[in-house]
Amino acid sequence: MLEEVARVIEELRPQLREDGGEFELIEVRGGDVFVRLKGHCIGCPMSALTVKQKLELALRRQVAGVERVRAVS
């Protein structure tokens, strides 16, 4: 599952970079994906929305078994 998650993140990465943001895949544990926000995403009030509506939605659609995405510091 880790490779599939990494592939989807790479597909989304250009969209985040357009706004100066970035995230790093930390680990996949069970159905949870842990990422670290970087760049302009740090402290941005929209970052929670980005994680939930962009990353989590894409991962749940494309990778079987993903249940949620959690941002860690």
Secondary structure, DSSP 8 states (H G I E B T S, - for coil): -HHHHHHHHHHHHHHHHHTTEEEEEEEEETTEEEEEEEETTTT-TTHHHIIIIIIIHHHHHHSTT--EEEEE-
